[in-house]
Amino acid sequence: MFLKKRHLEILKLMKDVSKREELKSKLPEEFEVRIAELFILGFIEISGGDITFTDVGRRMLELIDKIPIEEIPDVYINSEIIKIMELLDKTGYVPESWNSLLLERYLADSEGLTEVGKEILNIYRESHPVVYLTPDILNFVKGMPKIGLYDELITYKNTKKQGDNILNALQAMRLLSISPTTEAGKAFATTVALKEVLKIASMVPKLTRALILRKEDFDAMRRGDFSEEMVDSGFCEKGEITALGQSMLNTYNEIGKTYQEITPVYVLEEEITVLKTIEIIKEKYETNPEVLPTYKEIRKRSGIEDLGEILHTLEFKELIRREVIKNKDTYWMTEFGEKIKDLGTVTTDGMKAITYPEHNDTPIAEWVLKGKEENVVDRGITDKGSFLLKFTRSIKRKPYLTKYDISALINMPVKRYIHRDELVELIQKHVGGEEEAIIKALNEAESKGLIRELQNKMLILTELGEGVKKAVEMGKVQELLSTKFAITPTTFNILLAIYNNRKEFDRVWREKSEIGAHKENEIILLAKLLPLTIDEIKKSLVILKNVGLIGKKGLTDAGVKLVESYLNFWRGMNT
């Protein structure tokens, strides 16, 4: 959305004047450009010499008298202001510097959004812009950076004819979003719909007219009702929608569309080291079968002391798989692991530079800087970034909960936002730890799918996080906190195997002669179902019992809740 003071002045004047020339004579400055932008916003219709309000335009008109136009900044609403309003509305908090932008526009006060602010946000959410693609706009978008720092966008804009007006139009059409200012500055990203616009640009390299698609045109084309203007624009031919027409429909459909949020992912330097170590051991194994990628062998060759933690992080992201060979637990790279080892590291923040634009949201400058540093962003999404997007969308995350994860889950409210600084303080009081380590853990918890942190540092539990929180609280919390590797992919796989084979395990538990002792047939059954040694199974069963996820007769309610939370999470990946 994009509204300048001049747009409001034109709308106010239109209460009494509907003739184009009369309006222009009274407000000649920038008139043609601003009228075109009001048309793009869907606020007005232009027919010959008449300019009339649309329904959404009338809604905006009703607000005009409540806005002191003389006192507001020249740019009243843009994508940055909309994002701040959305965050304030959603979380109840934005930084003071962001809030001051709303205050000077009379969009917020000490209580939050004003009535004007709420209605403008509603208009934004309930309206749809016109697709309005001129030759200048198409030429502009072909070479523009798609994700980056705001200064990069301005530098590019300054090389183009009508650059300022095109940026305004792109925001009005919701093809471009600009982030609020943070310590690192501003960032920008194009939205998903721009991908279709780029297809259109390639179809009409010598365009001499504007391509326009309003809601009425969109509905008519879908019905197969084609006007002469549609034919002249090349949207249809011989009673059929052309490729150009389909891309125009797709563009209209994609604008403002809500997408499922993408969980980011992180890859640590130590993980890369372990993957490369496994590769070396694998090569040796091919000529000497006695050399296996066991815990002991990987630790010896990698030099990583806390190898267990790294193996768990690799396993929860499906970068390694376990296999029992010669009665030993061994670790092998998956196809994703083979690829990731050569791509290098990435942080949650770096990934958010590319995941946010994929669901029509705006990354902040800090995330974009990280994305550039980690080579997932370079004027757009790099090859590395594209692969990581495919990777993070594909994997079925399994739980690996550290003490910081468990403390965060316990301290976070359900269905309510909490500021990161407040949560860090609560975790420090609960389990101790340095601020930097806790923030890193919270970033990783986001990549585990447990929490989501927005641009204003407000955090909320995801649906998965809510389920895991409940499971943790139903279990033995102190034991979970004090046991280093309580909930890991390995222990979870045991819970999942028991859950999926309840009848067989129920029989095993019924036949137990000594209550509380895990009988051999139970362990053998797990060994048949899972790529784990007997010793690993025994050790894991003891842990699961100690932390309250397994009881005398199978999974406890906490264990069932944990498993079902992840099953629901996995099902949601495919919706």
Secondary structure, 3 states (H helix, E strand, C coil): CCEEHHHHHHHHHCCCCCEHHHHHHHCCCCHHHHHHHHHHHCCEEEECCEEEECHHHHHHHHHHCCCCHHHCCCEEECHHHHHHHHHHHHHCCCCHHHHHHHHCCCCEECCEECHHHHHHHHHHHHCCCCEEECHHHHHHHHHCCCEEEHHHHHHHHCCCCCHHHHHHHHHHCCCEEECCCECCECEEEECCHHHHHHHHHHHCCCCCCCEEECHHHHHHHHHCCCCHHHHHHCCEECCEECHHHHHHHHHHHHCCCCCCCCCCCCECHHHHHHHHHHHHHHHHHHHCCCCCCEHHHHHHHHCCCCHHHHHHHHHHCCCEEEEEECCEEEEEECHHHHHHCCCCCECHHHHHHHHHHHCCCCCCHHHHHHHHHCCCECCCECHHHHHHHHHHHHCCCCCCCCHHHHHHHHHCCCCCCEEHHHHHHHHHHHHCCCHHHHHHHHHHHHHCCCEEECCCCEEEECHHHHHHHHHHHHCCHHHHHHCCCCCCHHHHHHHHHHHHCHHHHHHHHHCCCCCCCCCHHHHHHHHHHCCCCHHHHHHHHHHHHHCCCEECCEECHHHHHHHHHHHHHHHHHCC
